[in-house]
Amino acid sequence: MKKSSLLLVSIMLLFSMFLAACGSNNTPAAEGEKTETGTEAPTKDPVKLRVFSTFGGTDAAREAFQGVLDEFVKQNPHVTIENDTMSANDDGFRTKVNTDMNSGNEPDLLFYFIGADAEGFVNAGKVVPLNQILDDNPEWKNGFIPSALELARQKDGNIYAAPLTGFYEGLFVNKKIFEENGLELPTDWEKMKKAVSTLSAKGIIPLSVPFDQSHYLIEHAILSAAGPESQAKGLIDGVDPNWEKGFAAMKELYDLGAFPKDAATIDLSMAGNYYSEGLAAMTLEGSWAIGGWSDEARDNSTVIPFPAVPGGAGSGNDIVGGFGTGFYLSKATYDDAAKKDITIELLKFMTSPESIQKIATANGGTPAADVEVTGLAQVALDGFAMAAKAASISSPVDSKVSQETFSNLRASVQPVVTGKKTPTAAIEEAKKTEDANKK
């Protein structure tokens, strides 16, 4: 097992022992208020900061995140924060981030992916390493689980993003629908095929996923066919035939009637609605999706690894997860004397154990701090148990290839499943795109 997988499994195993962090009662006096010595706190020059994140749309942690920002402003009334958000399901957020980072319009703090997605602006020096800032603020640094920081490192060994919550992805299954139709949970490929055939014949959507926004379908198909080692290598060193088996598996499911009839036109949100409304028996999603489902769907759900594709290298117990996002500090902001210190304070506040606890409680993600997360649905607890028992935990495949390559893989899903393109052609095209982007 890879070192990163071992670290993350350790996090999951420690989950049940997390203790609630205690907040400090020593809140500094706001400007103009009396301090303990009877003097007035000095008035500070107004500062406006922009924070970009994906805590928008229907994100389960949207309100909790806004609450964290509001609390910081309450304690620092000279600060105004523009909460610039988009939904993670909106592919336009990647375009916005890349445009902002390349045009000199970078936000002061950016919540974004760790890994290949960030390489462009990291290599361009648009964000600053946090190593020294962490060392200079030991209380803040020690608030993180060490392995969460370790998993946030870029290839150059530096930590550029302060983690908040981690995640797991998996095959979410409506147990009630399976029981009513006499089906076993799809823990292997034969059970998956039987479930798809049976449910499709009865007019129930077996697996609710879209073709365009096919992120999770691709991630699980490739990991379950190629296994964690091949998935981690991406495509730059050559093509593993098992990647082709992953795309072939998608077609096999399509031929059995697995997907919604309108899979070519719906997005992730609509696919999620089908599952939430009980119209679909399964969906591929991440831990963050649970909070957006109906109470009935949530209560009837469990989550399991996507079954291994026959003839491939997957174990059937490999999952996607990790600490794949975090807050980046803009180099332009770091170099701005008027913004630097207060922005670092905001970064520390947003990723403090108290804030991490609030966000993790809202979205069911793995906290990057040693805190207690209460009130989670059983399906969320099933997710933590799944991660703790996993043979491997890998970051998503889109962190192993360029954005252009992953877009190419997505564009091939519909033509492959409908027979207009072979799995071999799809992977070869993606390989050419990857080679062109790595030159």
N, C-alpha and C positions, 0 to 999 in steps of 0.2 A: 504494500500500500504506500502511496506517495506521502511524503512528510506532511503536506498540506491537508491531505485527507485525514491523517491521524490527528492532527491538531483540531480539525473541525469536529471530528467525532468526540474528542475529549470535551469540547464545548457542550455538545449535546448531552453527554453523560453527566456533566456537572449541572445541567439545567435544573434538575429537581432540588439542588442544594443552594440555588441562588437566594441571597438575602436582600431584603429591601434596604436600599441606601437611605441614610438619614440626611435630610436637608439642613442647611446651616441656618441658625436664627440670627446670625450676625450680618444682616442685610445692610449695606452701606446706606447712609442717608442720601435721599435724592437731592438734587441741587436746589438750594433755597430752603431746605428743611434744617431743623436744628440737629446738630450732632450730639453725641454723648457729653461733650465738653461745653455745650451750650452755644457754640458758634454755628454759623450757617455754612452749609456745604457750598463750595464755590460754583458759580455758574459756568458751564462749559459751552464752547462753541458748537452750534448745531452740526450734526453729521448725518448725511443720508447714505444708506447702504442698500445695495441690491443683492438679494439672495435668490439664486435660481435653483429649483428642485423639481422633482416629479411628484411632489405631494399635492397634486391638483386633481381636478375632475372628480371621480368617485373614489379616489384613494382612501382606504380605511383610516389612514393616519392624518388626513388633511386637517381636520379640526385640531387634533392634538399638536400638530406641528405649528399651526397658527397660534395656538395657546402658548407654546414655548417662546415664539417671537414676541408675543404681546407681553409676556412676563419680563423679558429682557428690556423692552422699551419702558415698561413701568419702573424698572430699577435704574434705567438710564434715559430719562426723559429728553435729553438733548439729541437722542438718536431717533431717526426715522428709518424704518425698514420697508423697502419695496419687496413684497413677497411674490416673486415672479415664478409662477408654477405652470406646468403642463402635465398632462397625464402620461404615464409611462407607456400606455397603450397607443398613444399618438406618435407614430413614427416621425412626425415633424419635430419632435424635441431634439433628436440627434442633429437634424439640419440646423435648428436654431442654435444649439450649443456650438457646433462647428463654425457657423457664420459669425457668431459673437466673438469666439476666441480668435478667429482669423482676421477680424475687422477692427480690433481695438475696442470692442464693446463688451469685453468680458465682465461678468458679474464679480462683485467683491468676493462672494463665496459661492461655489458651484457644487451642487450635489450631482454626481455623475459616476459612471462606471469606472472600475479599476481594471487595468489590463490593456488589451489591444486598443479598445475604444479611446483610451486616454493618451496613447503614445504620441499622437500628433502634437497636441498642445503641451504635453510634458517635455518632449524633445525640443520643442520650440521655445522653451523657457517661459511659458505663459503662466505657470503656477510655481510655487516655491516648495522645496522639500520641507517637511514638518519635523524632521529628526531633531534639529537643534531646539526648535520651539518646544517640542515634547520634553527634551532633556532639561530645558530651562524652567519647565513647569511640572515638576515631579508629581504633584498632587493630581493634576489632570492626566498625566501619562499613566499613573498607577490606577486610575479609575477604569482603564480598559483591561479586558482580559488579554494577556500578552499574545495569545495566538491570534486574536482578532487583528491586532496591529501587524503581526507577522504576515498574515494573509493579505494585508493591504499594500505590501511592497510591490513596487514596479520592478521591471527587469534589471534596472541599474542598482537595485538594492535600497533605494530610498523610499520613504513613506511620504506620499504627496497628499493622500486623502485620509481624513479622520473618519473611521467607521462609525456607524450608528446602529443599524440592525443588520443581521444576516438573513438568509432565506434558505428555503429548500423548495424544490419542485417535485412533482410527482403525478401519478395517475389518480385523480380523484374519482371515487366510485360511489354512486348512490346505492347503498346497501339494500334499501327497501325495494327498489326496482329489481335488483338482482334476485332477491328472495322471492318476490312475487312471480318471477319468471323461472324459478327453479334453477338459477345459475350460480355457479361457484365464482368466487372472486377471480379475476383474470391474472393469476400469478404466473402463468406460463403461456406460451404462444397458442397452444391448442385450446386452452380455456378462453383466451382472448378471441380466437376465431369463432368458437362456438357462441360466445356471448354476442358478438357482432352479427352473426347470421340469424340468431334467434330474435334479437331485439329488432333488427331491421325488418324482418318478416312481419313483425307486429306493429310496425309504424312508429317505433320508438327510436329516436336518434341514438345510436350506440356511443359515438365519440364526437363530442361537439368541439370542433376546431375549425378555423378558417384556413383558406389556402394562401391568401396574400400575407396576412400577419401570422405566418405559420411558425413563429419562433419556437414554441415549445414542442410542436410536432417534430421539427427538424432536430432539435436538441436531444430529444429522447430516442428518436429513431437511430441517430448516429451513435449515441452512447451505448444503446442496447445492442447494436450490431457490431460496432468497432471496439468497444471496451474502452476503459479509461486511458490506457497508455496511448493508443492510436488517436483517440479523440484529442488528447493533450498536445499531440504533435502538429495538429492542424494539417495543412496541405502543402506547406512550403518544401518539405523534404520528399515529396512524392505522394502517390495516390494509393491508399490502402483499399483493396477490393471490398473490404467490409463496409466502407462508407457507401459503396454502391448497394450493398445488401440492405442498408438502412433505408435508402430510397425505394428499393424494390419492395420492402416491407410495407411502406406507405401505399403502394399500388395494390398490394395484396389485400390490405384492409379496405381500400376503396372499392375493389371489385366485389367484396363481400357486403358492401352497403354501409360502411362504417360512419361516413361523414354526413353532415346536414346536406339536404338537396341544394341549398343555396350557399354552400361553403365557398364558392368562387366569388361571392359578392359581400358576404358578411365580414365584420371585423372581430377582434378579440372580445370587445364589449358585448356584441350580440351573441357570440358563441357562449359567453359566460351567462347571458340571460337565459339561453335555452336550458343550461344546466340548472340555474337558480330556480327556474319555473317548473322543474321536474319533467321537462320535455326530452331531456337527454340523460343517459345512464352514466356517462363518463365524460371527463374533460381533462385536458393536460394544462396545468397551471402552476402558479407558485403560491407560497404561503400567504402572500399579501391579498390574494383573491377571496379568501374565506370570509372576511368581514363584509364583503359586498353582496353575499348571497342571502336568499331568504332564510328565515329561521328554520323552515321545514327542510330545505336542501342542506343547510349546515348540520342540522341534527341527524340527518340520514346518511351523512357522508363519512367515508374514511379515505385514507390515501396510502397508496402502495407504490413500489418501484414499477416502472414500465417493464413488461416482460422481455426477456432476452429474445433476440431474433435468431431463429435456428441457423446453425452453421456459422454464426459470428463469434466474436471474442468476448461478448458481454456475459456477465455472470447471472443476470436477472436480479441482482441486488446492488446495482450501481445507480447512484442518483446524482442529480444536479443540485448544487447548493454552494454556500460559501458566504463570505463577506465581499460581495462584488461591487459595492458602491460606497461612497464616502464624500465628505466635504473637502473641496480643494480651495486653497487660498490664492487669489490672484497675485501675480508678481507686481502688477501695476499698483494694486492696493497696498501691498507690503512696502513698496517704495514711496508711498504717499504718507508723509509724516502726520497729516491730519486724520488719516484713516487707520493707519497700521495698528496701533495699540487697541483701539476699540473693536476693530474687526477680529483681532485675535481673541479678545474677551468674548465676543459673540460666538466665535468658533468653539471656544472652550465651553461656553454655556450650552450651546446646542448639542454638544457631545458629552455632556456631564452625565454621571450615572442617573441623576434625577430625570433628565430629559430623555435619555435612552430608555429608561423604564416606561415613561409615558408613551413614547412612540411604539415600543415593543408590545405594550399592552393593547394599543390600538390596532396594530397590524399583524400581531402574532408572529413577528419575526424573531430570530435568535438575537438576544441582546448582546451588544459588544462590551457590556459591563456586567459585573457580578451583582445582578439585581433580581428581585423576585417579580415574576410576571403572573398576575392572577386573573381569574375570570375567563380563561380561554375555553373555547368549545372543545369537545372531545376530539373532533377531527384535527384540531391544532395539536393536541397532545399526541395523537396518532402520528402526526408529522414529525414531532420531535423524537418519538420512539423509532420511527422508520429511519431517521438520520443516524440515531445512535447505533442501530443494528446494521447499517449499510456496509457493504464490502468496500466501497469507495465513494468519495464525494468529490465531484469535479465541478469546476466553474463552467458556465455555459460555453458552448462551442463558438458563439459569436465573440467570445473574448480570446479565442485562439486563432482567429482569422481576421482579415481586414473587414471593415464595414461593407466595402464593395463586394467582397467575396460572399459575405453572408447574404447580401441583397440578391446576388446571383443565385445562391442556393434556394432562397425563398421564391424567386421568380420561376424556378424549375419545378416546384411542387405540383402545380396544376397540370402542366404538360406531361409530367412523368406519370401521375396517377391516371390520367385520361388516355395514356398510351401514345401521346404525340411526341414524346422524347424518351429515350432509354435512360435508365439510371446511370449507366456508364457515361453517356453523353453529358448528363447533368453534372457529374463530378468532374469530368475532364474540363468542362467549361469553367467551373469554379476554380479549378487548378490554374488555368490560364489567367484568370482574373487575379488570383493570389500572386502568381509570379510577376505579373505586371505591376502590382502595387508594392512589391517588396524590392523592386529594382532601385 
